[in-house]
Amino acid sequence: MKKILALALGFLCLISTTGFAEVMKAYDESANAQTELNKALSQAQVSKKKVLVIFGANWCKDCLELDKSMKGVNQSLIEKKFIVVKVDVAQFDKNLDIANAYGNPIKKGIPAAVVLQPDNTLLYATKAGELADARRMGDHGIADFFQKIIKDHP
């Protein structure tokens, strides 16, 4: 019993000192982004949805805020229309080939987004850092952003 309590206390200390975001990272730093993208494109063909690629990093507060909003109040809006792939760009030195294939949407900051047809045709890419200030956009501003994309690219 003492061992279980010690383990539980240790886990709670880890969360409180590193923050929950450190334990549960928004971006899988070990993922093969190209494989994940290919899988999402295949799923999109079957589901007739578009693919939403979100570029970001775990150190980026705006990226974490966007991720939180996408899993919270905006989740149903996004899940109806998109298969989501999150691509870790680390310190702007990882998965750059993928970003560059879609016009380098991370050029003006992260998080950045790309919307693709199931055949990998580019429909939309952030060009001016539209999501790079996600903390100030709030859930409502993020919802407005995605609703505009949906409206412009039905």
N, C-alpha and C positions, 0 to 999 in steps of 0.2 A: 504494500500500500504506500509506503514511504517513497519507493522508487517511482511509482505512478505520479504521486504528488510532485516530486522533484522534477520529473519530466514535464509535467503540465506547467509548473512554475517557470521552468527554463524556456519553454515555448512562448509563454506570455511575456517574459523578459525580452526575448528575441524580437517579438512583434513590437513591443513598446520602444525598444531602443533603435531598431532599424526601420520601423514603420511597416505597415501592412503591405504597402506597394513593393517593398523590397522582398517580402516573402512571396507574394503573388505578383509577378511582373506582368505588365500589360503587353510587352513585346518579347516573344521567345527568341532570345539571343542565340540559341543554338539551332534554330530551325533552318532548314534549307528553303529559302524564300522562293526560289524558282519552282521547286517541287510543290510547295503550298499553292503557288499561283496557278500552276498547271492543274492541280486538283480542283481548285475553285472554278476554273474555266470549264472543266468537265462537268462539275455539278451544275453550273449555270446553264449549260446546254440542255440538261435534263429538266431542270426546274423552270427554264425560260426566264430566269432572272439575270440581272446584270452583275458584274463583279465590281466591288468597291475595294480598291487597294488603299490602305492607309499607311503612309510612311511615317515613322516616328522612332523614338528611343525612350528607354526607361528613365533616363536622367532628365528628360524634358517635362516640365510641369504642365505645359499646355497639352502635350501628348497624353499625359495621364488624365488630365481633365476631360479631353475629348473621349478617351476610352471609357471613363466613368459615365459620361453622358450617353454614349452609345450603348452601354449595358444597362442604363437606367431608363429615364423617361423617353428616350428616343429609340429604344430597342425594337419595339413593334413596328415603327415606321421603317426602320432600316431593314429588318428581317423580311418584311413584305416584298421588298424590291431588289435586295442585294444579297449576294454571297460575299462575305467580308474576308479579306486577307490583310493581316497586319505585317508589315515589312520593317524589320529593325535596321536602321541606318547607322547605329552606334554613334560615333563622333564624326558623322558625314564621311565615313571611310569604309562602309560596308553596304553591299547590295546596290552600289551605284550603277551597275550595268542595268539593273531593272529600272531604276529611276530614269536613267538616260534614255532607255527604250521608249519612254512615254513623255519625252520632252523636258526632263529634269524638273519635275514639280517641286522638288525640295530646295531649289535654288534660292528662294526667298524665305525659307524657314520651314520648320516642322511644327506640328503635324501638317502633312500634305496629303491630298487625295487624288485618285485617278478612278474614273468610271470606264469600264470596258464592256463591250458586247461579249457574248459567250464565244465568239470567234476571235477574240483578242483585239478587235477594232477599238481604237481609242475614241470615246465619246466626249470625255471631259477630263481636264487636269487643272489643278490649281496652278496658277502662274504667278500670282502676286501675293502669296502668303495668306490666302483667304482664311485659313484655319490656324495660322501661327499665333493668334491671340485668343485661343479657345477659352482660356481662363476668364477673360473679360466678356466673351460672347454669351456665356451661360447656356443653360439647356435650351432656352427659347431661341437664342441666336443660332445655335447649332441646328435646331430643328428647322429654322427658316432656311439655313444653308442647304440642308438635304432636301427639303421640299422644293426649293428652286431647281435643284439638279433633277429631281424626279419630274417636275413639270416641264423643264426644258428638254429632257431626254426620256420621253415615255417608253 
